């Protein structure tokens, strides 16, 4: 599994709330930390770039009725030949009103969930 594939599988695990898988595929994250720190409703994952051991992505979610974005450049390391999430650099990114709405409607955000 590549870092990009691991990122996608971890996103799916966040949706399913598979805290055990997320903890097993991480160097530092515990089940308790993961359970307490993630939004309840994920909407969409956009992979921006993936190279060597780094994956940049935007993950859209809904919190208290407002759509937000988690923009991160994630670092992965190999432990005994298996890729694991190490940490990430977070960006203060906002969703622009003219972007496509992450809910999947095909409309612009300003005409949909904004």
TORKEMAR-789599 format. One line per 5 residues: their letters; for each residue x, y, z of C-alpha. Coordinates in nm, 2 decimals. Example, Ala and Ser with C-alpha at 12.3 -4.5 7.8 and 13.67 -1.06 7.14 Angstrom:
AS	1.23:-0.45:0.78 ~ 1.37:-0.11:0.71 $
end
This chain:
XXXXX	0.00:0.00:0.00 ~ 0.13:0.34:-0.09 ~ 0.09:0.66:0.12 ~ -0.18:0.78:-0.12 ~ -0.37:0.45:-0.09 $
XXXXX	-0.33:0.46:0.29 ~ -0.47:0.82:0.30 ~ -0.78:0.70:0.10 ~ -0.83:0.40:0.33 ~ -0.79:0.62:0.64 $
XXXXX	-1.05:0.86:0.51 ~ -1.29:0.57:0.45 ~ -1.21:0.46:0.81 ~ -1.30:0.80:0.94 ~ -1.64:0.78:0.77 $
XXXXX	-1.70:0.44:0.92 ~ -1.56:0.55:1.26 ~ -1.31:0.25:1.25 ~ -1.10:0.39:1.53 ~ -0.90:0.07:1.57 $
XXXXX	-0.79:0.08:1.20 ~ -0.70:0.44:1.23 ~ -0.49:0.39:1.54 ~ -0.32:0.08:1.38 ~ -0.22:0.29:1.07 $
XXXXX	-0.08:0.57:1.28 ~ 0.24:0.63:1.47 ~ 0.10:0.86:1.74 ~ -0.28:0.86:1.73 ~ -0.48:0.67:1.99 $
XXXXX	-0.83:0.54:1.96 ~ -0.95:0.79:2.23 ~ -0.78:1.09:2.06 ~ -0.93:1.00:1.73 ~ -1.28:0.94:1.86 $
XXXXX	-1.28:1.28:2.04 ~ -1.13:1.49:1.76 ~ -1.31:1.42:1.44 ~ -1.62:1.57:1.28 ~ -1.93:1.36:1.27 $
XXXXX	-2.02:1.39:0.90 ~ -1.75:1.37:0.63 ~ -1.86:1.48:0.28 ~ -1.58:1.45:0.03 ~ -1.21:1.39:-0.01 $
XXXXX	-1.00:1.57:-0.27 ~ -0.64:1.45:-0.32 ~ -0.43:1.74:-0.42 ~ -0.09:1.59:-0.45 ~ 0.10:1.27:-0.35 $
XXXXX	0.47:1.22:-0.38 ~ 0.72:1.00:-0.19 ~ 0.59:1.00:0.17 ~ 0.37:1.31:0.15 ~ 0.00:1.33:0.06 $
XXXXX	-0.18:1.67:0.04 ~ -0.56:1.66:0.06 ~ -0.87:1.85:0.14 ~ -1.14:1.67:0.34 ~ -1.48:1.84:0.36 $
XXXXX	-1.72:1.79:0.65 ~ -2.03:1.93:0.80 ~ -2.02:2.06:1.16 ~ -2.32:2.23:1.33 ~ -2.48:2.28:0.98 $
XXXXX	-2.18:2.45:0.83 ~ -1.95:2.29:0.57 ~ -1.58:2.32:0.65 ~ -1.26:2.19:0.50 ~ -0.96:2.02:0.66 $
XXXXX	-0.66:2.10:0.44 ~ -0.35:1.90:0.54 ~ -0.02:1.79:0.40 ~ 0.03:1.45:0.57 ~ 0.36:1.28:0.64 $
XXXXX	0.39:0.90:0.63 ~ 0.67:0.67:0.74 ~ 0.74:0.31:0.69 ~ 0.76:0.08:0.99 ~ 0.88:-0.27:0.91 $
XXXXX	0.78:-0.21:0.55 ~ 0.43:-0.08:0.63 ~ 0.33:0.28:0.57 ~ 0.18:0.46:0.87 ~ 0.05:0.82:0.92 $
XXXXX	0.31:1.02:1.12 ~ 0.17:1.38:1.13 ~ 0.05:1.66:0.92 ~ 0.09:2.03:0.84 ~ -0.25:2.20:0.85 $
XXXXX	-0.36:2.49:0.64 ~ -0.61:2.75:0.73 ~ -0.81:2.71:0.41 ~ -1.17:2.83:0.35 ~ -1.42:2.71:0.10 $
XXXXX	-1.48:2.98:-0.16 ~ -1.85:3.06:-0.24 ~ -1.79:2.98:-0.62 ~ -1.65:2.64:-0.56 ~ -1.86:2.33:-0.63 $
XXXXX	-2.05:2.24:-0.32 ~ -1.89:1.94:-0.14 ~ -2.23:1.79:-0.07 ~ -2.23:1.65:-0.43 ~ -2.52:1.85:-0.56 $
XXXXX	-2.32:1.98:-0.86 ~ -2.42:2.34:-0.76 ~ -2.19:2.62:-0.65 ~ -2.15:2.64:-0.27 ~ -2.32:2.99:-0.26 $
XXXX	-2.63:2.84:-0.43 ~ -2.64:2.53:-0.22 ~ -2.52:2.47:0.14 ~ -2.36:2.81:0.21 $
end
